[in-house]
Amino acid sequence: MTKTAMPDAGLRPAPRASILSIDPYVPGKSGAPGATKVFKLSANETPLGPSPRAKQALRDYTDHLQDYPDGEARALREAIGAKHGLNPEQIVCGNGSDEILHLLAAAYIAPGDEAVFTEHGFLVYKIAILAAGGTPVVAGETNLTTDVDKILAKVGPRTKMVFLANPNNPTGTYLSSAEIGRLAQSLPRNVILVLDSAYAEYVTRADYSPGVELVETNENIVMSRTFSKIYGLAGLRLGWCYAPRDVCDAVNRIRGPFNTNGAASAAGIAALQDAAHIAKAVAHNETWLPWLAREISALGIKLTPSVGNFLLLHFLDEAQATAADGFLAQRGLILRAVSAYGLPHCLRLTVGTEEANRLVAAAIKNFTAIESRARA
Ligand SMILES: Cc1ncc(COP(=O)(O)O)c(C=O)c1O
């Protein structure tokens, strides 16, 4: 009779070493204890909410909760294709664009490989690279703006991917399509450039492009998009990418078979059909982004020029930013601390409803008045 070895009490499961080097993503706070009314201006959500059509589609979907969704999300891909003039065969959908970013990293980055992102780039890039076992490489920025030459200087024989948010979160700065084109043309053909265009719908500059034509003319460019921002469906988790066929093929091999849930698909399709709602959201942002910028900079607070639905406020130092964060939170105004982005002296403010915008401008004015009296 064989004797079963006693388990060694000292043994326990260990994740891959790179997993433990990941700082988990910490979302901005969403509550303000004690405040009677809370305005969440910390997550770049739309103050207009989703299209009423999307809400109705979601209600209607409750009759289908027992059914698995279409594993290929065909109707959604066709709706996205129709809206943007894209080939649905080159679209992959997922559980938020975060999932798409993770899938791309998992499909192309192996241990020993490197992937580049910018100094104040979106935090999920580093997490996705480390989760895949790769080595994150940070490229510096110039004036809180992506610098193509600094990215290219970090690209070497081990580079597999470059992640670039355009416009970037949390800075709000962007690169023109000419500069993005220069980056695309200068990268080695085996390096994938992921153009994260999460805020594309908000950008009204003539020299901006989310990257569609680059995807169509290169084998190594991917554009990712989300329904979480202007479409107001962050709670449902829905994102997608437009990519060369080979990239779609790779991602489709590893994604969960039903990674795009049916409720999100149904709401997403309806949201895409409500162009008037999106136009309203763009117009709202066009009014209130410059209004907030004027009001806040008139108080002597430096701002980074933003083309998104948010502003980066620069305080004198970390202590002042923390004090402002606390002061505003006590009044129910929740901003996003961005120390994790290497900007401890800054706060990010999302454009809110008219009420929220007026309240936050007035509260910042009160804060600066108190601060300047204290410093006098
Ligand atoms: C630049 C950028 N990319 C991607 C995302 C993630 O979006 P999703 O909700 O689709 O995962 C965000 C969300 O804040 C973002 O700012």
The ligand as a Gaussian input file, in Angstrom:
#p B3LYP/6-31G(d) Opt

LIG

0 1
 C       -8.295000      56.735000     -21.283000
 C       -9.267000      55.718000     -20.796000
 N       -9.316000      54.532000     -21.390000
 C      -10.165000      53.570000     -20.996000
 C      -11.024000      53.791000     -19.944000
 C      -11.877000      52.649000     -19.485000
 O      -13.119000      52.689000     -19.966000
 P      -14.133000      51.476000     -19.777000
 O      -15.148000      51.940000     -18.813000
 O      -14.661000      51.245000     -21.145000
 O      -13.391000      50.274000     -19.281000
 C      -11.030000      55.012000     -19.287000
 C      -11.919000      55.227000     -18.136000
 O      -11.730000      56.076000     -17.312000
 C      -10.129000      56.004000     -19.728000
 O      -10.067000      57.182000     -19.115000

